[in-house]
Amino acid sequence: MFVFRSPVDWPDPSPEQMQKNFQRWMDWIQGMKARGQYLAGQPLEDAPGKVLRGPAKVTDGPFVEAKEIIGGFMLIKAQDFAEAVAIAKGCPFDTGGGQVVEVRQIRPLEM
Amino acid sequence: MTPATSDALALMSTQSSSPLFLLLVRDPVDGQPEPTPAQLEKLFAWFRDLKQRGHLVAVSPLHDSPGKILRGGRTPRVTDGPFVESKEIVGGYVIVTAKNLAQAVALAKRFPMFAAGRSLEVRRIDPLEDAAYPPI
């Protein structure tokens, strides 16, 4: 699983930059699809979410308490963890820095 | 993810009319004991209840073994993570369908692991395209 994080105060890109970024992301995703590595990916709306620390402890979040916000996630298939990290290196990181990808292994769940 | 888990992926359309929400489970990094068998049984009962009521789209715990953090620029720097830099670690995720954020929060309130120090971040998913999740 890739968890995508970016700084909360990250400036919005220009429409031209946004278009360029979008194309780089689509190229990356298409490459993973072509190699059979891509399972799922979802951007998250940056509209307000909620954080629950208990049934009665619901706060607006995650913005107030974090410097980074999770902007989306992706599930990919890899032979091992090293290959997953290699795939993550292909992410079109913003050249200004700031963008973060967290790579984690999923544990199969038996229900 | 092992190759075996991808053998029978549940393909689901995220273009359906019902909004999707991500419930991101956050575990404390230090000091919390492992969940007891009784707590785990409650957790699985919650999963089954969500499934029976048609809310459960996907659920996966994450390995708490070392992950990696990649930071941009042009050449990303790779570090062990996320442990070194935060008090909480993402411990897993649940994806549910709900009419709106309020209903998603209502479902999340029944998460039985708050007492074990876990918290949940509830976020609305931006529907993108068909997605293949591990089977549940």
gemmi code that builds the backbone of each chain (N, CA, C; Angstrom):
import gemmi

chains = {
    "A": [
        ("MET", (0.850, -1.185, 0.000), (0.000, 0.000, 0.000), (0.882, 1.230, 0.000)),
        ("PHE", (0.601, 2.141, -0.889), (1.258, 3.446, -0.872), (0.305, 4.445, -0.224)),
        ("VAL", (0.786, 5.155, 0.771), (0.004, 6.247, 1.361), (0.674, 7.545, 0.928)),
        ("PHE", (-0.067, 8.404, 0.291), (0.492, 9.662, -0.224), (0.211, 10.794, 0.762)),
        ("ARG", (1.278, 11.469, 1.147), (1.146, 12.588, 2.089), (1.721, 13.844, 1.468)),
        ("SER", (1.155, 14.959, 1.813), (1.757, 16.215, 1.380), (1.561, 17.251, 2.476)),
        ("PRO", (2.394, 18.280, 2.489), (2.286, 19.279, 3.550), (0.934, 19.974, 3.502)),
        ("VAL", (0.431, 20.339, 4.670), (-0.881, 20.979, 4.755), (-0.876, 22.328, 4.033)),
        ("ASP", (0.255, 23.048, 4.156), (0.294, 24.399, 3.597), (0.906, 24.432, 2.194)),
        ("TRP", (0.863, 23.290, 1.530), (1.406, 23.196, 0.169), (0.617, 24.121, -0.755)),
        ("PRO", (1.301, 24.985, -1.544), (0.551, 25.894, -2.410), (-0.110, 25.137, -3.568)),
        ("ASP", (-1.284, 25.583, -3.975), (-1.944, 24.964, -5.119), (-1.122, 25.219, -6.374)),
        ("PRO", (-0.966, 24.200, -7.220), (-0.224, 24.416, -8.464), (-1.046, 25.244, -9.450)),
        ("SER", (-0.357, 25.837, -10.400), (-1.049, 26.572, -11.461), (-1.814, 25.567, -12.318)),
        ("PRO", (-2.833, 26.025, -13.065), (-3.578, 25.088, -13.926), (-2.657, 24.351, -14.897)),
        ("GLU", (-1.641, 25.053, -15.417), (-0.715, 24.401, -16.360), (0.083, 23.304, -15.644)),
        ("GLN", (0.559, 23.642, -14.423), (1.334, 22.664, -13.655), (0.458, 21.485, -13.273)),
        ("MET", (-0.811, 21.782, -12.933), (-1.739, 20.722, -12.537), (-1.953, 19.746, -13.694)),
        ("GLN", (-2.093, 20.304, -14.884), (-2.282, 19.478, -16.078), (-1.060, 18.586, -16.316)),
        ("LYS", (0.118, 19.205, -16.139), (1.369, 18.466, -16.325), (1.498, 17.342, -15.281)),
        ("ASN", (1.206, 17.699, -14.013), (1.268, 16.700, -12.944), (0.318, 15.538, -13.222)),
        ("PHE", (-0.903, 15.898, -13.649), (-1.918, 14.881, -13.917), (-1.400, 13.895, -14.965)),
        ("GLN", (-0.789, 14.446, -16.014), (-0.272, 13.603, -17.088), (0.835, 12.679, -16.581)),
        ("ARG", (1.716, 13.196, -15.704), (2.802, 12.368, -15.162), (2.241, 11.239, -14.296)),
        ("TRP", (1.201, 11.566, -13.523), (0.574, 10.527, -12.701), (-0.072, 9.459, -13.574)),
        ("MET", (-0.777, 9.909, -14.608), (-1.446, 8.945, -15.474), (-0.415, 8.051, -16.177)),
        ("ASP", (0.719, 8.631, -16.590), (1.776, 7.842, -17.242), (2.318, 6.784, -16.280)),
        ("TRP", (2.524, 7.204, -15.018), (3.038, 6.276, -14.012), (2.052, 5.121, -13.802)),
        ("ILE", (0.768, 5.488, -13.649), (-0.265, 4.472, -13.390), (-0.409, 3.530, -14.596)),
        ("GLN", (-0.394, 4.105, -15.795), (-0.517, 3.262, -16.995), (0.639, 2.269, -17.085)),
        ("GLY", (1.843, 2.713, -16.717), (3.004, 1.829, -16.730), (2.825, 0.667, -15.764)),
        ("MET", (2.325, 0.971, -14.547), (2.095, -0.088, -13.557), (1.005, -1.043, -14.040)),
        ("LYS", (-0.043, -0.476, -14.666), (-1.124, -1.331, -15.180), (-0.583, -2.276, -16.249)),
        ("ALA", (0.263, -1.742, -17.130), (0.802, -2.546, -18.222), (1.652, -3.689, -17.682)),
        ("ARG", (2.286, -3.493, -16.524), (3.114, -4.543, -15.940), (2.331, -5.406, -14.940)),
        ("GLY", (1.024, -5.186, -14.843), (0.201, -6.004, -13.948), (0.441, -5.731, -12.480)),
        ("GLN", (0.919, -4.538, -12.155), (1.264, -4.232, -10.768), (0.188, -3.431, -10.051)),
        ("TYR", (-0.723, -2.843, -10.801), (-1.647, -1.876, -10.224), (-2.958, -2.541, -9.825)),
        ("LEU", (-3.406, -2.336, -8.586), (-4.673, -2.905, -8.143), (-5.740, -1.838, -7.960)),
        ("ALA", (-5.432, -0.802, -7.228), (-6.437, 0.210, -6.923), (-5.746, 1.484, -6.474)),
        ("GLY", (-6.392, 2.580, -6.723), (-5.864, 3.848, -6.240), (-6.983, 4.839, -6.083)),
        ("GLN", (-6.976, 5.598, -5.014), (-8.052, 6.549, -4.762), (-7.486, 7.832, -4.198)),
        ("PRO", (-7.726, 8.939, -4.867), (-7.439, 10.203, -4.194), (-8.499, 10.443, -3.124)),
        ("LEU", (-8.161, 11.189, -2.107), (-9.135, 11.541, -1.072), (-9.542, 12.991, -1.271)),
        ("GLU", (-10.812, 13.261, -1.053), (-11.254, 14.645, -1.154), (-10.611, 15.435, -0.017)),
        ("ASP", (-10.152, 16.633, -0.318), (-9.537, 17.395, 0.767), (-10.572, 18.203, 1.542)),
        ("ALA", (-11.848, 17.913, 1.270), (-12.922, 18.474, 2.090), (-12.792, 17.921, 3.500)),
        ("PRO", (-13.334, 18.630, 4.490), (-13.132, 18.227, 5.875), (-13.446, 16.760, 6.134)),
        ("GLY", (-12.573, 16.089, 6.854), (-12.819, 14.751, 7.344), (-13.040, 14.815, 8.839)),
        ("LYS", (-13.103, 13.669, 9.465), (-13.280, 13.598, 10.921), (-12.255, 12.643, 11.498)),
        ("VAL", (-11.832, 12.913, 12.698), (-10.972, 11.987, 13.427), (-11.717, 11.543, 14.680)),
        ("LEU", (-11.787, 10.223, 14.868), (-12.456, 9.673, 16.044), (-11.412, 9.061, 16.968)),
        ("ARG", (-11.411, 9.513, 18.216), (-10.556, 8.873, 19.221), (-11.402, 8.087, 20.208)),
        ("GLY", (-12.658, 7.999, 19.922), (-13.620, 7.255, 20.713), (-14.979, 7.637, 20.185)),
        ("PRO", (-16.024, 6.884, 20.529), (-17.351, 7.188, 19.993), (-17.799, 8.616, 20.311)),
        ("ALA", (-17.332, 9.164, 21.415), (-17.770, 10.500, 21.813), (-16.692, 11.546, 21.576)),
        ("LYS", (-15.572, 11.141, 20.977), (-14.474, 12.091, 20.744), (-14.266, 12.278, 19.250)),
        ("VAL", (-15.157, 13.019, 18.626), (-15.100, 13.251, 17.184), (-14.655, 14.690, 16.934)),
        ("THR", (-13.554, 14.851, 16.219), (-13.081, 16.194, 15.912), (-12.924, 16.354, 14.406)),
        ("ASP", (-12.945, 17.606, 13.948), (-12.600, 17.860, 12.555), (-11.158, 17.479, 12.351)),
        ("GLY", (-10.906, 16.925, 11.235), (-9.520, 16.538, 11.044), (-9.287, 16.089, 9.626)),
        ("PRO", (-8.075, 15.748, 9.335), (-6.927, 15.718, 10.228), (-6.162, 17.030, 10.291)),
        ("PHE", (-6.702, 18.091, 9.724), (-5.881, 19.275, 9.470), (-5.322, 19.921, 10.726)),
        ("VAL", (-6.137, 19.999, 11.766), (-5.723, 20.762, 12.935), (-4.515, 20.171, 13.646)),
        ("GLU", (-4.299, 18.882, 13.473), (-3.309, 18.258, 14.336), (-2.086, 17.744, 13.592)),
        ("ALA", (-2.025, 17.960, 12.303), (-0.924, 17.370, 11.544), (-0.302, 18.393, 10.612)),
        ("LYS", (0.971, 18.184, 10.337), (1.645, 19.027, 9.354), (1.475, 18.461, 7.955)),
        ("GLU", (1.191, 17.178, 7.907), (0.986, 16.534, 6.611), (-0.427, 15.975, 6.569)),
        ("ILE", (-0.993, 15.964, 5.375), (-2.318, 15.404, 5.216), (-2.229, 14.268, 4.198)),
        ("ILE", (-2.986, 13.212, 4.462), (-3.002, 12.086, 3.532), (-3.899, 12.453, 2.361)),
        ("GLY", (-3.331, 12.409, 1.181), (-4.063, 12.857, -0.007), (-4.611, 11.720, -0.844)),
        ("GLY", (-4.198, 10.493, -0.546), (-4.697, 9.362, -1.309), (-3.918, 8.117, -0.980)),
        ("PHE", (-4.346, 7.022, -1.585), (-3.641, 5.775, -1.352), (-3.712, 4.928, -2.605)),
        ("MET", (-2.883, 3.915, -2.659), (-2.822, 3.058, -3.832), (-2.443, 1.656, -3.381)),
        ("LEU", (-3.079, 0.667, -3.975), (-2.706, -0.723, -3.713), (-2.000, -1.267, -4.939)),
        ("ILE", (-0.825, -1.825, -4.732), (-0.087, -2.396, -5.854), (0.362, -3.806, -5.483)),
        ("LYS", (0.765, -4.526, -6.504), (1.202, -5.911, -6.340), (2.687, -5.950, -6.646)),
        ("ALA", (3.469, -6.592, -5.782), (4.906, -6.698, -6.015), (5.382, -8.045, -5.500)),
        ("GLN", (6.495, -8.513, -6.030), (7.041, -9.801, -5.591), (7.508, -9.724, -4.146)),
        ("ASP", (8.050, -8.592, -3.769), (8.512, -8.421, -2.395), (8.551, -6.921, -2.073)),
        ("PHE", (8.952, -6.639, -0.849), (8.920, -5.254, -0.394), (9.878, -4.368, -1.200)),
        ("ALA", (11.050, -4.946, -1.537), (12.039, -4.171, -2.294), (11.466, -3.742, -3.647)),
        ("GLU", (10.721, -4.646, -4.274), (10.138, -4.274, -5.564), (9.083, -3.179, -5.379)),
        ("ALA", (8.330, -3.259, -4.275), (7.323, -2.221, -4.010), (7.989, -0.853, -3.862)),
        ("VAL", (9.123, -0.817, -3.162), (9.847, 0.450, -2.994), (10.365, 0.942, -4.347)),
        ("ALA", (10.843, -0.005, -5.174), (11.329, 0.373, -6.507), (10.196, 0.983, -7.338)),
        ("ILE", (9.000, 0.391, -7.218), (7.852, 0.922, -7.961), (7.502, 2.317, -7.445)),
        ("ALA", (7.560, 2.481, -6.124), (7.223, 3.790, -5.533), (8.177, 4.880, -5.999)),
        ("LYS", (9.407, 4.507, -6.305), (10.372, 5.503, -6.771), (9.964, 6.105, -8.111)),
        ("GLY", (9.083, 5.392, -8.824), (8.596, 5.928, -10.092), (7.511, 6.974, -9.917)),
        ("CYS", (7.053, 7.185, -8.673), (6.007, 8.185, -8.429), (6.475, 9.549, -8.917)),
        ("PRO", (5.614, 10.267, -9.623), (6.014, 11.593, -10.097), (6.038, 12.611, -8.966)),
        ("PHE", (7.092, 12.552, -8.177), (7.236, 13.481, -7.057), (7.290, 14.908, -7.576)),
        ("ASP", (6.652, 15.775, -6.848), (6.748, 17.193, -7.172), (8.201, 17.620, -7.030)),
        ("THR", (8.704, 18.350, -8.020), (10.124, 18.686, -8.010), (10.491, 19.587, -6.839)),
        ("GLY", (9.512, 20.266, -6.268), (9.791, 21.146, -5.148), (9.995, 20.400, -3.836)),
        ("GLY", (9.843, 19.088, -3.865), (9.924, 18.339, -2.613), (8.620, 18.441, -1.861)),
        ("GLY", (8.580, 17.874, -0.687), (7.379, 17.995, 0.134), (6.471, 16.788, 0.032)),
        ("GLN", (6.332, 16.254, -1.166), (5.474, 15.085, -1.327), (6.115, 13.860, -0.690)),
        ("VAL", (5.315, 13.066, -0.002), (5.817, 11.890, 0.702), (4.995, 10.665, 0.311)),
        ("VAL", (5.664, 9.566, 0.053), (4.986, 8.288, -0.168), (5.411, 7.329, 0.930)),
        ("GLU", (4.448, 6.778, 1.624), (4.732, 5.756, 2.644), (4.426, 4.392, 2.021)),
        ("VAL", (5.372, 3.479, 2.073), (5.201, 2.148, 1.486), (5.015, 1.144, 2.609)),
        ("ARG", (3.916, 0.424, 2.591), (3.624, -0.535, 3.666), (3.103, -1.836, 3.083)),
        ("GLN", (3.429, -2.925, 3.743), (2.956, -4.221, 3.283), (1.601, -4.534, 3.891)),
        ("ILE", (0.701, -5.030, 3.058), (-0.641, -5.393, 3.521), (-0.618, -6.805, 4.078)),
        ("ARG", (-1.378, -6.985, 5.151), (-1.489, -8.298, 5.776), (-2.792, -8.928, 5.304)),
        ("PRO", (-2.746, -10.117, 4.713), (-4.004, -10.741, 4.293), (-4.916, -10.958, 5.500)),
        ("LEU", (-6.194, -10.793, 5.296), (-7.150, -10.892, 6.398), (-8.049, -12.094, 6.186)),
        ("GLU", (-8.102, -12.963, 7.164), (-9.017, -14.104, 7.104), (-10.232, -13.764, 7.940)),
        ("MET", (-11.389, -13.670, 7.308), (-12.590, -13.354, 8.099), (-13.414, -14.615, 8.329)),
    ],
    "B": [
        ("MET", (2.647, -7.058, 0.011), (1.570, -7.977, -0.360), (2.165, -9.202, -1.043)),
        ("THR", (1.752, -10.353, -0.633), (2.250, -11.551, -1.297), (1.498, -11.732, -2.604)),
        ("PRO", (2.127, -12.381, -3.584), (1.430, -12.600, -4.853), (0.127, -13.362, -4.656)),
        ("ALA", (0.086, -14.244, -3.635), (-1.090, -15.092, -3.443), (-2.344, -14.275, -3.140)),
        ("THR", (-2.187, -13.143, -2.444), (-3.376, -12.389, -2.051), (-4.081, -11.785, -3.241)),
        ("SER", (-3.408, -11.703, -4.380), (-4.031, -11.042, -5.518), (-4.764, -12.025, -6.420)),
        ("ASP", (-4.773, -13.305, -6.019), (-5.384, -14.293, -6.900), (-6.872, -14.053, -7.113)),
        ("ALA", (-7.561, -13.684, -6.064), (-9.016, -13.532, -6.171), (-9.403, -12.134, -5.712)),
        ("LEU", (-9.077, -11.168, -6.518), (-9.363, -9.797, -6.128), (-10.819, -9.453, -6.399)),
        ("ALA", (-11.374, -8.736, -5.467), (-12.749, -8.307, -5.637), (-12.757, -7.039, -6.479)),
        ("LEU", (-13.282, -7.162, -7.680), (-13.351, -5.988, -8.545), (-14.643, -5.251, -8.236)),
        ("MET", (-14.521, -4.006, -7.931), (-15.744, -3.258, -7.637), (-15.706, -1.921, -8.345)),
        ("SER", (-16.884, -1.471, -8.704), (-16.937, -0.192, -9.389), (-17.054, 0.922, -8.374)),
        ("THR", (-16.147, 1.855, -8.450), (-16.246, 2.997, -7.547), (-17.027, 4.132, -8.197)),
        ("GLN", (-17.627, 3.838, -9.346), (-18.481, 4.842, -9.992), (-19.933, 4.685, -9.532)),
        ("SER", (-20.147, 3.824, -8.532), (-21.516, 3.620, -8.064), (-22.026, 4.896, -7.421)),
        ("SER", (-23.344, 4.943, -7.216), (-23.946, 6.192, -6.759), (-23.619, 6.483, -5.301)),
        ("SER", (-23.327, 5.445, -4.532), (-23.110, 5.653, -3.106), (-21.677, 6.118, -2.841)),
        ("PRO", (-21.512, 7.191, -2.090), (-20.142, 7.663, -1.819), (-19.334, 6.638, -1.031)),
        ("LEU", (-18.046, 6.694, -1.215), (-17.128, 5.814, -0.498), (-16.340, 6.614, 0.526)),
        ("PHE", (-16.057, 5.982, 1.646), (-15.281, 6.639, 2.694), (-14.147, 5.730, 3.138)),
        ("LEU", (-13.014, 6.351, 3.387), (-11.853, 5.628, 3.908), (-11.795, 5.816, 5.414)),
        ("LEU", (-11.780, 4.718, 6.139), (-11.575, 4.770, 7.590), (-10.142, 4.300, 7.833)),
        ("LEU", (-9.281, 5.251, 8.122), (-7.865, 4.941, 8.285), (-7.606, 4.667, 9.761)),
        ("VAL", (-7.122, 3.478, 10.057), (-6.883, 3.103, 11.451), (-5.498, 3.589, 11.850)),
        ("ARG", (-5.435, 4.318, 12.932), (-4.138, 4.788, 13.436), (-3.823, 4.091, 14.741)),
        ("ASP", (-2.660, 3.484, 14.796), (-2.207, 2.816, 16.015), (-1.174, 3.697, 16.708)),
        ("PRO", (-1.197, 3.723, 18.035), (-0.113, 4.430, 18.730), (1.186, 3.660, 18.562)),
        ("VAL", (2.293, 4.371, 18.458), (3.576, 3.699, 18.216), (4.099, 3.044, 19.491)),
        ("ASP", (3.908, 3.707, 20.612), (4.554, 3.190, 21.829), (3.544, 2.863, 22.913)),
        ("GLY", (3.887, 1.896, 23.683), (3.224, 1.726, 24.976), (1.891, 0.999, 24.964)),
        ("GLN", (1.309, 0.750, 23.779), (0.013, 0.079, 23.797), (0.226, -1.420, 23.682)),
        ("PRO", (-0.422, -2.174, 24.550), (-0.303, -3.627, 24.435), (-0.993, -4.127, 23.160)),
        ("GLU", (-0.587, -5.296, 22.725), (-1.270, -5.940, 21.601), (-2.733, -6.151, 21.968)),
        ("PRO", (-3.637, -6.082, 20.987), (-5.047, -6.334, 21.297), (-5.239, -7.743, 21.849)),
        ("THR", (-6.165, -7.868, 22.785), (-6.462, -9.185, 23.353), (-7.324, -9.971, 22.362)),
        ("PRO", (-7.366, -11.300, 22.511), (-8.261, -12.092, 21.654), (-9.705, -11.600, 21.721)),
        ("ALA", (-10.153, -11.176, 22.893), (-11.535, -10.697, 23.027), (-11.742, -9.415, 22.211)),
        ("GLN", (-10.726, -8.517, 22.240), (-10.829, -7.284, 21.462), (-10.830, -7.581, 19.964)),
        ("LEU", (-9.989, -8.542, 19.567), (-9.943, -8.915, 18.155), (-11.266, -9.522, 17.706)),
        ("GLU", (-11.884, -10.317, 18.567), (-13.173, -10.922, 18.220), (-14.220, -9.834, 18.015)),
        ("LYS", (-14.183, -8.797, 18.866), (-15.114, -7.673, 18.687), (-14.854, -6.958, 17.368)),
        ("LEU", (-13.563, -6.828, 17.027), (-13.202, -6.166, 15.773), (-13.769, -6.927, 14.578)),
        ("PHE", (-13.610, -8.263, 14.608), (-14.110, -9.072, 13.494), (-15.638, -9.056, 13.457)),
        ("ALA", (-16.260, -8.995, 14.627), (-17.724, -8.901, 14.674), (-18.184, -7.587, 14.032)),
        ("TRP", (-17.406, -6.520, 14.241), (-17.723, -5.220, 13.621), (-17.587, -5.318, 12.100)),
        ("PHE", (-16.504, -5.956, 11.633), (-16.346, -6.165, 10.192), (-17.543, -6.928, 9.617)),
        ("ARG", (-17.920, -8.024, 10.302), (-19.012, -8.861, 9.790), (-20.318, -8.082, 9.767)),
        ("ASP", (-20.535, -7.261, 10.799), (-21.754, -6.456, 10.859), (-21.791, -5.456, 9.698)),
        ("LEU", (-20.659, -4.791, 9.447), (-20.601, -3.844, 8.325), (-20.879, -4.565, 7.011)),
        ("LYS", (-20.335, -5.782, 6.886), (-20.512, -6.552, 5.650), (-21.977, -6.941, 5.461)),
        ("GLN", (-22.599, -7.421, 6.565), (-23.997, -7.858, 6.468), (-24.915, -6.697, 6.113)),
        ("ARG", (-24.562, -5.501, 6.561), (-25.407, -4.340, 6.277), (-25.041, -3.679, 4.948)),
        ("GLY", (-24.115, -4.299, 4.214), (-23.795, -3.814, 2.874), (-22.897, -2.597, 2.842)),
        ("HIS", (-22.238, -2.286, 3.942), (-21.378, -1.100, 3.977), (-19.921, -1.409, 3.656)),
        ("LEU", (-19.506, -2.662, 3.839), (-18.077, -2.952, 3.767), (-17.624, -3.154, 2.325)),
        ("VAL", (-16.684, -2.364, 1.882), (-16.117, -2.488, 0.537), (-14.779, -3.209, 0.599)),
        ("ALA", (-13.924, -2.829, 1.528), (-12.598, -3.433, 1.623), (-12.062, -3.211, 3.028)),
        ("VAL", (-11.213, -4.127, 3.450), (-10.557, -3.960, 4.743), (-9.225, -4.691, 4.704)),
        ("SER", (-8.184, -4.054, 5.184), (-6.873, -4.701, 5.274), (-6.091, -4.144, 6.450)),
        ("PRO", (-5.564, -5.021, 7.263), (-4.562, -4.542, 8.219), (-3.231, -4.389, 7.486)),
        ("LEU", (-2.337, -3.607, 8.039), (-1.003, -3.459, 7.457), (0.007, -4.121, 8.379)),
        ("HIS", (1.048, -4.678, 7.781), (2.150, -5.212, 8.571), (2.733, -4.096, 9.419)),
        ("ASP", (3.034, -4.393, 10.685), (3.718, -3.354, 11.449), (5.233, -3.516, 11.349)),
        ("SER", (5.666, -4.413, 10.489), (7.095, -4.510, 10.189), (7.518, -3.262, 9.425)),
        ("PRO", (8.832, -3.025, 9.355), (9.307, -1.751, 8.810), (8.696, -1.412, 7.458)),
        ("GLY", (8.288, -0.168, 7.348), (7.899, 0.368, 6.055), (8.992, 1.299, 5.581)),
        ("LYS", (8.745, 1.964, 4.492), (9.704, 2.932, 3.967), (8.970, 4.227, 3.665)),
        ("ILE", (9.688, 5.316, 3.821), (9.160, 6.626, 3.472), (9.992, 7.174, 2.325)),
        ("LEU", (9.332, 7.618, 1.273), (10.030, 8.258, 0.160), (9.628, 9.717, 0.123)),
        ("ARG", (10.623, 10.591, 0.111), (10.349, 12.023, 0.050), (10.847, 12.604, -1.260)),
        ("GLY", (9.990, 13.421, -1.909), (10.363, 14.030, -3.190), (11.300, 15.159, -2.968)),
        ("GLY", (11.545, 15.867, -3.902), (12.107, 16.048, -5.186), (12.280, 15.043, -6.290)),
        ("ARG", (13.160, 15.459, -7.126), (13.387, 14.707, -8.349), (13.888, 13.309, -8.043)),
        ("THR", (14.808, 13.193, -7.083), (15.293, 11.883, -6.657), (14.821, 11.665, -5.231)),
        ("PRO", (13.820, 10.810, -5.048), (13.276, 10.670, -3.697), (14.286, 10.066, -2.727)),
        ("ARG", (14.283, 10.578, -1.502), (15.108, 9.996, -0.440), (14.296, 8.908, 0.246)),
        ("VAL", (14.918, 7.778, 0.488), (14.226, 6.645, 1.100), (14.715, 6.470, 2.533)),
        ("THR", (13.791, 6.499, 3.485), (14.156, 6.276, 4.883), (13.224, 5.230, 5.479)),
        ("ASP", (13.665, 4.611, 6.592), (12.761, 3.732, 7.317), (11.618, 4.561, 7.854)),
        ("GLY", (10.478, 3.997, 7.869), (9.372, 4.777, 8.389), (8.154, 3.893, 8.522)),
        ("PRO", (7.107, 4.484, 9.006), (6.939, 5.861, 9.424), (7.285, 6.093, 10.883)),
        ("PHE", (7.879, 5.115, 11.549), (7.953, 5.146, 13.013), (8.733, 6.328, 13.563)),
        ("VAL", (9.870, 6.650, 12.915), (10.755, 7.640, 13.499), (10.128, 9.019, 13.614)),
        ("GLU", (9.141, 9.301, 12.786), (8.721, 10.694, 12.700), (7.318, 10.966, 13.230)),
        ("SER", (6.659, 9.947, 13.780), (5.315, 10.244, 14.258), (4.978, 9.407, 15.479)),
        ("LYS", (3.959, 9.850, 16.192), (3.523, 9.113, 17.370), (2.508, 8.048, 17.002)),
        ("GLU", (1.940, 8.190, 15.812), (0.955, 7.215, 15.369), (1.393, 6.614, 14.049)),
        ("ILE", (0.993, 5.393, 13.838), (1.319, 4.702, 12.595), (0.000, 4.229, 11.986)),
        ("VAL", (-0.083, 4.279, 10.671), (-1.281, 3.761, 10.020), (-1.281, 2.247, 10.175)),
        ("GLY", (-2.309, 1.713, 10.803), (-2.331, 0.290, 11.108), (-3.204, -0.519, 10.174)),
        ("GLY", (-3.983, 0.137, 9.363), (-4.860, -0.563, 8.435), (-5.913, 0.377, 7.904)),
        ("TYR", (-6.780, -0.180, 7.081), (-7.836, 0.673, 6.540), (-9.109, -0.130, 6.342)),
        ("VAL", (-10.229, 0.569, 6.354), (-11.529, 0.000, 6.039), (-12.175, 0.954, 5.047)),
        ("ILE", (-12.762, 0.431, 3.981), (-13.494, 1.285, 3.044), (-14.967, 0.926, 3.140)),
        ("VAL", (-15.802, 1.913, 3.377), (-17.240, 1.668, 3.520), (-18.019, 2.557, 2.559)),
        ("THR", (-19.221, 2.119, 2.240), (-20.151, 2.994, 1.547), (-21.072, 3.600, 2.592)),
        ("ALA", (-21.414, 4.842, 2.404), (-22.346, 5.506, 3.308), (-22.993, 6.642, 2.533)),
        ("LYS", (-24.162, 7.084, 3.021), (-24.883, 8.144, 2.305), (-24.102, 9.440, 2.348)),
        ("ASN", (-23.441, 9.680, 3.461), (-22.719, 10.940, 3.644), (-21.718, 10.770, 4.777)),
        ("LEU", (-20.979, 11.850, 5.043), (-19.943, 11.790, 6.082), (-20.546, 11.452, 7.442)),
        ("ALA", (-21.735, 12.001, 7.707), (-22.361, 11.758, 9.016), (-22.628, 10.271, 9.221)),
        ("GLN", (-23.125, 9.602, 8.168), (-23.390, 8.170, 8.316), (-22.077, 7.390, 8.443)),
        ("ALA", (-21.044, 7.818, 7.697), (-19.743, 7.152, 7.804), (-19.190, 7.295, 9.220)),
        ("VAL", (-19.358, 8.469, 9.813), (-18.892, 8.686, 11.191), (-19.699, 7.813, 12.160)),
        ("ALA", (-21.012, 7.691, 11.890), (-21.846, 6.844, 12.757), (-21.372, 5.393, 12.717)),
        ("LEU", (-21.006, 4.920, 11.516), (-20.468, 3.561, 11.399), (-19.136, 3.450, 12.143)),
        ("ALA", (-18.325, 4.488, 12.010), (-16.993, 4.476, 12.612), (-17.065, 4.481, 14.140)),
        ("LYS", (-18.129, 5.052, 14.686), (-18.235, 5.135, 16.149), (-18.314, 3.761, 16.795)),
        ("ARG", (-18.676, 2.748, 16.008), (-18.808, 1.411, 16.589), (-17.509, 0.609, 16.464)),
        ("PHE", (-16.467, 1.236, 15.972), (-15.130, 0.619, 15.937), (-14.739, 0.200, 17.348)),
        ("PRO", (-14.472, -1.086, 17.559), (-14.296, -1.530, 18.954), (-12.886, -1.348, 19.508)),
        ("MET", (-11.986, -0.714, 18.777), (-10.589, -0.672, 19.202), (-10.170, 0.663, 19.816)),
        ("PHE", (-11.133, 1.552, 20.043), (-10.758, 2.830, 20.675), (-10.137, 2.585, 22.046)),
        ("ALA", (-10.721, 1.614, 22.763), (-10.220, 1.321, 24.109), (-8.784, 0.807, 24.072)),
        ("ALA", (-8.377, 0.273, 22.916), (-7.004, -0.224, 22.774), (-6.091, 0.862, 22.224)),
        ("GLY", (-6.526, 2.110, 22.292), (-5.656, 3.223, 21.926), (-5.693, 3.590, 20.456)),
        ("ARG", (-6.482, 2.856, 19.666), (-6.549, 3.161, 18.237), (-7.474, 4.333, 17.978)),
        ("SER", (-7.205, 5.048, 16.884), (-8.151, 6.066, 16.446), (-8.435, 5.885, 14.969)),
        ("LEU", (-9.461, 6.547, 14.505), (-9.875, 6.428, 13.105), (-9.906, 7.799, 12.457)),
        ("GLU", (-9.390, 7.871, 11.246), (-9.546, 9.075, 10.435), (-10.556, 8.738, 9.347)),
        ("VAL", (-11.624, 9.508, 9.252), (-12.681, 9.240, 8.274), (-12.578, 10.260, 7.150)),
        ("ARG", (-12.376, 9.790, 5.935), (-12.217, 10.700, 4.795), (-13.050, 10.218, 3.628)),
        ("ARG", (-13.639, 11.167, 2.927), (-14.405, 10.803, 1.740), (-13.457, 10.543, 0.570)),
        ("ILE", (-13.736, 9.474, -0.153), (-12.907, 9.091, -1.303), (-13.418, 9.800, -2.544)),
        ("ASP", (-12.497, 10.281, -3.333), (-12.773, 10.868, -4.632), (-12.882, 9.723, -5.627)),
        ("PRO", (-14.070, 9.407, -6.128), (-14.148, 8.231, -7.006), (-13.265, 8.423, -8.232)),
        ("LEU", (-12.500, 7.404, -8.567), (-11.561, 7.547, -9.666), (-11.951, 6.616, -10.801)),
        ("GLU", (-11.984, 5.347, -10.530), (-12.266, 4.359, -11.560), (-12.422, 3.026, -10.867)),
        ("ASP", (-12.626, 1.981, -11.652), (-12.755, 0.659, -11.063), (-11.494, 0.306, -10.282)),
        ("ALA", (-11.702, -0.359, -9.182), (-10.572, -0.700, -8.330), (-10.674, -2.170, -7.954)),
        ("ALA", (-9.542, -2.818, -7.785), (-9.503, -4.228, -7.387), (-8.922, -4.317, -5.986)),
        ("TYR", (-9.775, -4.647, -5.019), (-9.329, -4.752, -3.635), (-9.148, -6.207, -3.256)),
        ("PRO", (-8.285, -6.473, -2.272), (-8.186, -7.849, -1.777), (-9.559, -8.329, -1.304)),
        ("PRO", (-9.862, -9.601, -1.510), (-11.197, -10.118, -1.185), (-11.492, -10.044, 0.305)),
        ("ILE", (-12.766, -9.903, 0.648), (-13.169, -9.897, 2.059), (-14.200, -10.991, 2.275)),
    ],
}
model = gemmi.Model(1)
for chain_id, residues in chains.items():
    chain = gemmi.Chain(chain_id)
    for i, (resn, *xyz) in enumerate(residues, 1):
        res = gemmi.Residue()
        res.name, res.seqid = resn, gemmi.SeqId(i, " ")
        for name, pos in zip(("N", "CA", "C"), xyz):
            atom = gemmi.Atom()
            atom.name, atom.element = name, gemmi.Element(name[0])
            atom.pos, atom.b_iso = gemmi.Position(*pos), 0.0
            res.add_atom(atom)
        chain.add_residue(res)
    model.add_chain(chain)
structure = gemmi.Structure()
structure.add_model(model)
structure.setup_entities()
